[in-house]
């Protein structure tokens, strides 16, 4: 089982390395190719490493801008009237930014204005794991460079991914909550208090694992930012003997967590909405909206629901409008994620060309391309 898991992780690292080579980012390509070699050495990895080394060693523009060095049949170092010049990075950034919406620029500025991970994701410090996943999903889709063309959108995307990478891991989050700044956390981790190193942090890998169908054992994605070699058990043994833990100190540390869990449970029980777009044990009775016949589910029995929300009343109309908007957002988001997965598969040469289930539903119900609302 360990070899299979290592092979899968090595394959993912190899994909990231190849994508970095295509972009001309050889430092990142070398880092992830080395990771693939540590996890599962084979000829494919060795060939890619040799290619990266040769590209890094080659002088001149061909190593700095690899994918474009001889594009359109013109030598990179040629001079003369027929030479075509690629636009500078600043010109390309300005062109991208011109196509961005004011809302996209505002979102980027808002994210970059924050340093605290909770503020970046728009969360309180007592946010649940589901809150963290939901916030990352929403922001990552809006900030992904394929969609958001605003200046520094890639930096905002990295900030959101970095915040999610930290807060979605229980140990890293506990360290971050206790010590605050990541430099302090990293220093304590290097002294044997956990693993918070983010030298190999990669936002694209996190995005692809979250939306690209990684295997997470049914509990949702959990990402650990330490992509270094060695197994957790080995690192724990190398950390050396630990001091004896005081049971009372452990209990004192757990009390805030227990209190937060109790408050969250009471708050959820008291503030559950009257309806849900998905059927569950709490929302069993199916209703449909009067305008578009969109199905939704309620907690109350049908007779009680009709008494509290009479047909044609303002409260019923508002509830059904909210259900229709939620249904639309669910279809659009599902379709958008399918399209991103198709793009990712296309880059890896595995695209099928078939329309996904969510996109098909979206087309039939809404009759539009189904990009999520900003």
C-alpha positions as CSV (number, residue, x, y, z in Angstrom):
1,X,0.0,0.0,0.0
2,X,2.9,2.4,0.8
3,X,4.4,1.9,-2.6
4,X,1.1,2.6,-4.3
5,X,0.6,5.8,-2.3
6,X,4.2,6.9,-3.0
7,X,3.7,6.2,-6.7
8,X,0.5,8.3,-6.8
9,X,2.2,11.2,-4.9
10,X,5.2,10.9,-7.2
11,X,3.0,11.1,-10.3
12,X,1.4,14.3,-8.9
13,X,4.8,15.8,-8.2
14,X,5.9,14.9,-11.7
15,X,2.9,16.6,-13.3
16,X,3.7,19.8,-11.3
17,X,7.3,19.6,-12.4
18,X,6.3,19.2,-16.1
19,X,4.0,22.2,-15.9
20,X,6.8,24.3,-14.3
21,X,9.1,23.3,-17.2
22,X,6.5,24.4,-19.7
23,X,6.4,27.8,-17.9
24,X,10.1,28.1,-17.8
25,X,10.2,27.9,-13.9
26,X,13.1,25.4,-13.7
27,X,13.8,26.0,-9.9
28,X,10.3,24.8,-9.1
29,X,10.5,22.0,-11.7
30,X,13.7,20.8,-10.2
31,X,12.2,20.8,-6.7
32,X,9.2,18.8,-7.6
33,X,11.1,16.4,-9.8
34,X,13.5,15.7,-6.9
35,X,10.4,15.1,-4.7
36,X,9.1,12.6,-7.3
37,X,12.5,10.9,-7.3
38,X,12.5,10.5,-3.5
39,X,9.0,9.0,-3.5
40,X,9.2,6.7,-6.5
41,X,12.4,6.7,-8.6
42,X,12.1,5.6,-12.2
43,X,13.3,6.3,-15.7
44,X,10.6,8.9,-16.4
45,X,11.7,10.9,-13.4
46,X,15.4,10.6,-14.3
47,X,14.8,11.7,-17.9
48,X,12.9,14.8,-16.7
49,X,15.6,15.7,-14.2
50,X,18.2,15.4,-16.9
51,X,16.1,17.7,-19.1
52,X,15.7,20.3,-16.4
53,X,19.5,20.3,-15.6
54,X,20.4,20.7,-19.3
55,X,17.9,23.6,-19.6
56,X,19.2,25.3,-16.5
57,X,22.8,24.9,-17.7
58,X,22.1,26.4,-21.2
59,X,22.9,30.1,-21.4
60,X,21.0,33.0,-22.8
61,X,17.3,33.7,-23.3
62,X,16.4,30.0,-24.0
63,X,16.8,29.1,-20.4
64,X,15.0,32.1,-19.0
65,X,12.0,32.0,-21.3
66,X,12.0,28.3,-22.3
67,X,8.6,27.9,-24.0
68,X,9.0,31.0,-26.2
69,X,12.7,31.1,-27.0
70,X,12.3,30.1,-30.7
71,X,8.6,30.6,-31.2
72,X,7.3,31.6,-34.7
73,X,10.6,30.4,-36.3
74,X,12.7,33.3,-35.1
75,X,16.0,32.8,-33.3
76,X,16.0,34.3,-29.8
77,X,19.3,36.1,-30.3
78,X,18.7,37.3,-33.9
79,X,18.9,40.9,-34.9
80,X,17.5,42.7,-37.9
81,X,14.2,44.2,-39.2
82,X,12.3,40.9,-39.3
83,X,12.7,40.1,-35.6
84,X,9.4,39.8,-33.6
85,X,9.6,41.0,-30.0
86,X,7.4,39.4,-27.4
87,X,5.6,41.8,-25.1
88,X,7.3,42.5,-21.8
89,X,5.9,41.0,-18.5
90,X,4.6,44.5,-17.6
91,X,2.7,44.8,-20.9
92,X,1.2,41.4,-20.5
93,X,0.1,42.2,-17.0
94,X,-1.5,45.4,-18.1
95,X,-3.3,43.7,-20.9
96,X,-4.7,41.1,-18.5
97,X,-5.7,43.7,-16.0
98,X,-7.6,45.7,-18.6
99,X,-9.9,42.7,-19.1
100,X,-10.6,42.3,-15.3
101,X,-13.8,43.6,-13.7
102,X,-13.9,46.2,-10.9
103,X,-15.2,43.5,-8.6
104,X,-12.2,41.2,-9.4
105,X,-9.7,44.0,-8.7
106,X,-11.5,44.9,-5.5
107,X,-11.4,41.3,-4.3
108,X,-7.6,41.0,-5.1
109,X,-6.9,44.2,-3.1
110,X,-9.0,43.0,-0.2
111,X,-7.2,39.7,0.0
112,X,-3.7,41.3,-0.2
113,X,-4.6,43.8,2.4
114,X,-4.7,41.0,5.0
115,X,-1.8,39.1,6.6
116,X,-3.7,37.0,9.1
117,X,-4.9,33.6,7.5
118,X,-8.4,33.9,9.1
119,X,-8.8,37.4,7.7
120,X,-7.6,36.3,4.2
121,X,-10.4,33.7,4.1
122,X,-12.9,36.0,5.8
123,X,-13.3,33.8,8.8
124,X,-13.5,34.0,12.6
125,X,-10.9,32.1,14.6
126,X,-13.6,29.6,15.7
127,X,-14.4,28.6,12.1
128,X,-15.1,24.9,11.6
129,X,-13.4,22.7,9.0
130,X,-16.4,23.0,6.7
131,X,-16.3,26.8,7.0
132,X,-12.6,26.7,6.0
133,X,-13.2,24.5,3.0
134,X,-16.2,26.5,1.9
135,X,-14.3,29.8,2.1
136,X,-11.4,28.4,0.2
137,X,-13.6,26.9,-2.5
138,X,-15.4,30.2,-3.0
139,X,-12.3,32.4,-3.1
140,X,-10.1,30.0,-5.1
141,X,-12.6,29.8,-7.9
142,X,-12.9,33.6,-8.0
143,X,-9.1,34.2,-7.9
144,X,-7.8,31.4,-10.1
145,X,-5.6,33.0,-12.8
146,X,-7.7,31.2,-15.5
147,X,-10.7,33.4,-14.5
148,X,-9.4,36.5,-12.6
149,X,-7.2,38.7,-14.9
150,X,-6.7,41.5,-12.3
151,X,-3.2,42.6,-11.5
152,X,-1.7,40.5,-8.7
153,X,-4.5,38.0,-8.8
154,X,-1.9,35.3,-8.7
155,X,-0.5,36.7,-5.4
156,X,-4.0,36.8,-3.9
157,X,-4.6,33.2,-5.1
158,X,-1.4,32.1,-3.4
159,X,-2.4,33.9,-0.2
160,X,-5.7,32.1,-0.1
161,X,-4.1,28.7,-0.8
162,X,-1.5,29.3,1.8
163,X,-4.1,30.2,4.4
164,X,-6.1,27.1,3.5
165,X,-3.1,24.9,3.6
166,X,-2.3,26.0,7.2
167,X,-5.8,26.1,8.6
168,X,-7.1,22.9,7.1
169,X,-4.5,20.9,9.0
170,X,-5.2,20.5,12.7
171,X,-1.6,20.5,13.9
172,X,-0.6,23.5,11.8
173,X,-3.7,25.4,12.8
174,X,-3.1,24.8,16.5
175,X,0.5,26.1,16.1
176,X,-0.7,29.1,14.1
177,X,-3.3,29.9,16.7
178,X,-0.8,29.7,19.5
179,X,2.2,31.4,18.0
180,X,0.8,33.6,15.3
181,X,3.5,34.4,12.9
182,X,4.7,31.6,10.6
183,X,8.3,32.4,11.2
184,X,7.9,31.6,14.9
185,X,5.9,28.5,14.1
186,X,8.5,27.3,11.6
187,X,11.3,27.9,14.2
188,X,9.5,25.9,16.8
189,X,8.7,23.1,14.3
190,X,12.4,22.8,13.5
191,X,13.1,22.4,17.2
192,X,10.9,19.3,17.3
193,X,7.4,20.8,17.9
194,X,5.6,19.8,14.7
195,X,6.0,20.2,10.9
196,X,5.0,23.5,9.5
197,X,7.7,24.0,6.8
198,X,6.2,25.4,3.6
199,X,9.3,25.5,1.4
200,X,7.5,23.4,-1.3
201,X,4.1,25.0,-0.9
202,X,2.4,25.1,-4.3
203,X,-1.1,26.7,-4.8
204,X,-1.7,25.0,-8.1
205,X,-1.1,21.6,-6.5
206,X,-3.6,22.3,-3.7
207,X,-6.2,23.6,-6.2
208,X,-5.8,20.6,-8.5
209,X,-6.0,18.2,-5.5
210,X,-9.1,20.0,-4.1
211,X,-11.0,20.2,-7.4
212,X,-9.3,17.5,-9.4
213,X,-10.6,14.4,-7.6
214,X,-7.7,13.5,-5.2
215,X,-8.2,10.5,-2.9
216,X,-8.9,11.7,0.7
217,X,-10.6,8.7,2.2
218,X,-14.1,10.3,2.2
219,X,-13.3,12.9,4.8
220,X,-12.7,15.8,2.4
221,X,-9.3,17.2,1.4
222,X,-6.7,17.6,4.1
223,X,-3.4,19.2,3.0
224,X,-0.1,19.1,4.8
225,X,2.3,21.8,3.6
226,X,5.4,19.9,4.4
227,X,6.3,18.1,1.2
228,X,9.8,17.1,2.2
229,X,11.2,13.5,2.2
230,X,10.9,11.0,5.0
231,X,7.8,9.5,6.7
232,X,6.1,11.1,9.6
233,X,7.1,8.3,12.0
234,X,10.8,8.7,11.0
235,X,10.6,12.5,11.7
236,X,9.0,11.8,15.0
237,X,11.8,9.5,16.0
238,X,14.5,11.9,14.8
239,X,13.0,14.7,16.9
240,X,14.4,13.1,20.0
241,X,12.8,12.4,23.4
242,X,10.1,14.8,24.5
243,X,9.5,16.2,28.0
244,X,6.7,14.5,30.0
245,X,3.3,16.2,29.4
246,X,1.3,17.5,32.4
247,X,-2.2,16.0,32.2
248,X,-3.7,19.1,33.7
249,X,-2.1,21.3,31.0
250,X,-3.5,19.0,28.3
251,X,-7.0,19.4,29.9
252,X,-6.6,23.1,30.1
253,X,-5.7,23.2,26.4
254,X,-8.7,21.1,25.4
255,X,-11.2,23.2,27.4
256,X,-11.5,26.0,24.8
257,X,-11.9,23.4,22.0
258,X,-14.7,21.7,24.0
259,X,-16.4,25.0,24.7
260,X,-16.2,26.0,21.0
261,X,-17.7,22.7,20.0
262,X,-20.6,23.1,22.4
263,X,-21.3,26.7,21.3
264,X,-21.2,25.7,17.7
265,X,-23.6,22.8,18.3
266,X,-26.1,25.1,20.2
267,X,-25.7,27.8,17.6
268,X,-26.4,25.5,14.7
269,X,-29.4,24.0,16.4
270,X,-30.9,27.4,17.1
271,X,-30.2,29.0,13.7
272,X,-30.8,26.3,11.2
273,X,-32.7,27.7,8.2
274,X,-36.2,26.5,7.3
275,X,-35.2,24.9,4.0
276,X,-32.3,23.2,2.3
277,X,-31.5,22.6,-1.4
278,X,-30.3,19.1,-0.4
279,X,-32.3,16.3,1.3
280,X,-31.0,15.1,4.7
281,X,-32.2,13.7,8.0
282,X,-33.2,17.2,9.1
283,X,-34.8,18.3,5.8
284,X,-37.0,15.4,4.6
285,X,-40.1,16.9,3.1
286,X,-39.8,17.9,-0.5
287,X,-41.4,21.1,-1.9
288,X,-41.1,22.8,-5.3
289,X,-41.0,26.5,-6.1
290,X,-44.1,27.9,-7.7
291,X,-42.3,29.8,-10.5
292,X,-39.7,27.3,-11.8
293,X,-40.6,24.0,-10.1
294,X,-37.2,23.8,-8.4
295,X,-37.2,21.1,-5.7
296,X,-36.2,22.0,-2.1
297,X,-36.6,20.4,1.3
298,X,-38.0,21.6,4.6
299,X,-37.9,20.6,8.2
300,X,-41.6,21.1,9.0
301,X,-44.3,18.7,8.0
302,X,-46.2,20.0,4.9
303,X,-49.2,21.1,6.9
304,X,-47.2,23.1,9.4
305,X,-45.0,24.5,6.6
306,X,-48.1,25.8,4.7
307,X,-49.4,27.4,7.9
308,X,-46.1,29.2,8.6
309,X,-45.4,30.1,4.9
310,X,-48.7,30.3,3.2
311,X,-48.7,30.0,-0.6
312,X,-48.5,33.5,-2.2
313,X,-47.3,35.2,1.0
314,X,-44.2,37.5,1.0
315,X,-42.3,35.1,3.3
316,X,-43.0,32.1,1.0
317,X,-42.0,34.1,-2.1
318,X,-38.8,35.2,-0.4
319,X,-38.0,31.6,0.7
320,X,-38.6,30.2,-2.8
321,X,-36.5,32.9,-4.4
322,X,-33.6,32.0,-2.1
323,X,-34.1,28.3,-2.9
324,X,-34.0,29.1,-6.7
325,X,-30.8,31.2,-6.3
326,X,-29.2,28.5,-4.2
327,X,-30.1,25.9,-6.8
328,X,-28.7,28.0,-9.6
329,X,-25.4,28.6,-7.7
330,X,-25.1,24.9,-7.0
331,X,-25.4,24.1,-10.7
332,X,-23.1,26.8,-11.8
333,X,-20.4,25.9,-9.3
334,X,-20.6,22.2,-10.1
335,X,-20.3,22.9,-13.8
336,X,-17.4,25.3,-13.3
337,X,-15.5,22.7,-11.3
338,X,-16.1,20.1,-14.0
339,X,-14.7,22.5,-16.6
340,X,-11.7,23.2,-14.5
341,X,-11.1,19.4,-14.1
342,X,-11.5,19.1,-17.9
343,X,-8.9,21.8,-18.4
344,X,-6.5,20.1,-16.0
345,X,-7.1,16.7,-17.7
346,X,-6.5,18.4,-21.1
347,X,-3.2,19.7,-20.0
348,X,-2.2,16.2,-19.0
349,X,-3.5,14.7,-22.3
350,X,-6.4,12.8,-20.6
351,X,-9.4,14.9,-21.7
352,X,-12.5,13.0,-22.8
353,X,-14.3,15.9,-24.5
354,X,-17.6,14.8,-22.9
355,X,-19.9,17.3,-21.2
356,X,-20.0,16.7,-17.4
357,X,-23.2,15.8,-15.5
358,X,-23.4,19.2,-13.7
359,X,-22.8,21.2,-17.0
360,X,-25.5,19.1,-18.6
361,X,-28.0,19.8,-15.8
362,X,-27.0,23.5,-16.0
363,X,-27.6,23.7,-19.7
364,X,-31.0,22.0,-19.5
365,X,-32.2,24.1,-16.5
366,X,-30.6,27.5,-17.2
367,X,-29.5,27.3,-20.9
368,X,-26.2,29.3,-20.3
369,X,-22.4,28.5,-20.0
370,X,-22.8,28.2,-16.2
371,X,-19.9,30.3,-15.0
372,X,-20.5,31.1,-11.3
373,X,-21.5,34.6,-10.4
374,X,-18.8,36.8,-9.0
